[in-house]
Structure formats: structure tokens, C-alpha cells
Amino acid sequence: MNVNIEQSWKDHLGEEFEKQYFVDLTEFVRSEYLRTTCYPPGKLIFNAFNLCPFDKVKVVIIGQDPYHEPGQAHGLSFSVADGVAFPPSLQNIFKEIQMDTGAPIPSSGNLTRWAEQGVLLLNATLTVRAHQAASHQRKGWEQFTDAAIKALSAERENLVFILWGGYARSKAPLIDTSRHLILQSVHPSPLSANRGGWFGNHHFSRCNEYLRNHGIEEIKW
């Protein structure tokens, strides 16, 4: 695995690359990509970081695992490549955005346009084996992505951290709420969303209100 990560992130997370867990993680990921199909493509493993430099981050949306079916994952949480059908969670995200802000449901589920505006679409685990959800969890990725969350919390001001579902909400203790806003709700997956608490959470308008109140340009969802 080549750690091809944008320079500002390298400056803030450089120590992580020297730690034994990351050395072991690199070896594990390299061997997995050599012996079987994994996602996202190797060059896109750090896509979330490369599209959204450290000092440009405004919002962090935390996912758990990359999509594990062909053509879906491209290194951004909840996002799929152009031309790929919307997964159910993404369908519900777009429905809530439409109800909350009036923005139309887009034709593509590619969220690169969010990342380029300052939304860090961060999966806790950055790789996965094809057709096997959670297959690369507990190999070291979580320690690395936790370090990214901690660095943002400690070194930036007035960020919005959006935590959907129990796993993402478990990251709340890493975030300094005296410096940042946390928005939490159930996960947008149909199993959770249809029980209530997803639709009508107004996270997208509430996020923009917070940014606006702190003199930060809003996100065009």
C-alpha cells in the first residue's frame, strides 16, 4: 500500500505512519490487494483526504466501511462512483436533503462535489474485501482514522461532525464539543431510518446554519 496522501494530512498525521500498527496495517492491506479483489481501487484508498485538505475541512461525515460490491466504493463514505445505482442509505440521505433544504435529488451518487467544498467523507475503515462487509475492520484502520478525528478536533475550530448510527456516534468522545458542533441521529439505512429519527433530523440545514453563524461558507448539498 502506497500512502499517497495529501501533504497537509501528512503534516498532521505523519507520526501515525511510523507506528507499528500502521506498518502492520500496510503489510496486511498490500497482501489483501495482491491475493484477492478489494475496494476501493488502491489509488483511491485515501481519496477522502486527498479531495479535502486538513485546513479546508468544514464538515466531517463518518461512515464505517467502504461498499463491498463492484464499482461502488471510491474512497468517500456513503458515496458511489458515477453511473452506479444509489445504495439504500444514500437514497435516504438525498430524500432528507430534499425535504430539509429543497435541493433536488441528483442524478449521480458521486459526492466528490461535497468533498471539494470541505466535507470530509471519512470511513472508519478505508478498505474492504469484495463481497465481505467488515472484512478489514480491527486491522489498524480505526486507529488511523481516530487520529484524524482527534487532530481535527484539537487543531481546528467550528467544524460540524455528523454522526449517523451507533458506530459513528461512538466517536463522539474524540470530539471537543466546546470547539465544534456534533449532530447525531440514527443511521440512514432503511432498517434504522424507517423506525424513525432519520427523516426530519434537519442535519443539512442545521449544519449550514452553524457554518453561517461562524462566518463559514455553507455547503451546497
N, C-alpha and C positions, 0 to 999 in steps of 0.2 A: 504494500500500500504506500503510494507516494503521498506525503502530507502536503498537498498542493492547496494551501490555504492563504487567503488574502493577508497582506502584510500587517495591517492593524491588529488583526486577530492573532497573528504570530507574535506580535509585540506583547500582547496581553496574556497569551496562553503558552508562550514559549517554554516555560518551565514544565508544563504537562508533558511535552514531547520527550523530555529527558527521563521521566519517571518510569519505573519498571513496569507498572501496569500498562503504560502506553506502548512500550517496547513489545510486551506480550500480546497486546491487542493488535498491533501492526502485523505481527507474525501470524496470528490467528486469521485476520481478515485476508491477508495475502494468500494463505493456504486455501481458504474457502473459495476465493475467486478463481484460483487455479484449478481446483478439483470439481467444482460444480457451478451452476448458474446462481448468481447473487444479484441483488438490486440495492441501490441504483447502479448504473454503469460506473465503473471505477472513477472516471474523471469527474463525476457529479457527486461523489460522497460528501464533499464539503461545499456543495452548491449554496446552501443557506448562508454560510459565512461569506462566500465569495461575492454573492449578489448584494450583501448588506454589511458593509464595513462597520467596525465597532462603534465609531463615532457618529455613524448615520442612523443607528438603531433608534426607533421611536416606540415600537411595539414588539412584544415577544409573544408568539403563539406556540405553545408547547404541545407536541404530539408524542406518541410513544414509539412507534415502529414504522419503517417505510412500508408502503404497499408491496405485496409479495407476488403479484401476478404480472405477466409480461407487459411491458410497455407503460406501466403506470408510474412507478417511482422515478423522480428526477431530482431528489435531494432536498425537497421542500415539504414540510409537514402539511398534510391534507391536500396538497396539490397533485395534479396529474398532468402528464405531457399533453400537448395539443392533439386533438383528434381522438382522445381516449374518453370513453363514457364516464360520466360523473359517478364516483362511488357514493353510496347512500349518505355517508356523513357529509360529504361535500354538497350534495343536493340540499341537505337541511341547512347547511351554512348559507348557501345562496338564498334559500327561502326566507331565512331570518333577516338577512341583509335587505332583501326586497321589502319585507314587512316593516323593518326598522327604519330604513333610510329612503325607501322608494327607488333605489337603484335597480335597474332591470337585471334579470338573471342572464349572465354572459353565455356566449356560445362555446367558450373553452373553459376547462377547469384548471388551466395553467395559471398559477398565482405568482408568476415571476413579476408581474406588474406591481403586486403588493410589496414584494421583497425590494424592488428598486425604489420604492417610496419610504423604506425604513422599517418594514415588518420582517422581523427575524422569525422565519418559519422553521422552528427547531424541533426535530425529533430527538427524543432522549437517546435512542439507539439509531445509529446512522446507516446501518447495513442490515440485510436480511437474506436468508437463503430462499430461493424460489419456492413458492407454494408452502412455506413453513413459517407461519407467523411466530414472532418472538424467538426465532432460532439463533439470533446473535445477541440476545439480552444477557446481562450478567457476565460479559466478557471484557468489560472495561469502558465501553462507550458511555455508560451513565456517569461514571466518574468524570469523564472529559466534559460532557455537556453540562453537568452540575457546576464544573469550574467556570464554564462560560456564563452561566446564570449568575453565579456569585460575583464574577468580575463586573458584569453589567450593573448588578445591584450596588456594589461598593464604589464604582468609579464613574457612574453616570447619574444624572438626576432626571426626575419626572418622566420615567418610562411607564408604559402600561404593559403589565404582564397578564395575559389572558390564559386562564387555566380551565380546561373543559374536561370533566370526568375525574374519577378518583385518583388515577395515576398522576395526571398533571397537577391536581390540587395538592398532592403530596410534596410538590416542590415549593409550596408557599413559604415554609420556614427558611428557605435560602434567600428570600427577598426582604429587603428593608422597607417596611410599609411607611416609614416616616419620610422616605425619599421618592417612593413610587406608588402607583395605583395597581392593585390586584383586582381583576374581575374573574369571578368563579361561577361555574354552573355545571349542570350535568353535561355529559358528552353529547355531541350532535348525532351519534349513531341512532338509527331508528329504535333500537331496544331501549335506549335511555331517553331519547327525545320524546318518544310517544307516551312516556309515563308522566311527562310534564316537567317544566323547569328549563327547557331549552327555548322553545318558541316564546318570544316575548321577553327574553333576558336583556334585550337592547344593548348588548355589549358593543356593537359597532358605533352606535350614536353616543353611548356613554364614553367610549374611548376617545372619539373625536372631540367631545365636549371638554374632556380633561386636557387634551393636547391644546385645544383652542385657548382654554383658560390659562395655560402656561406659555402662550406665545409661540406655539409649535404648529407648523403646518399640518392640517388634518390629512387623513388617509382617504383617498378616493377608492372606496370599497367597490 
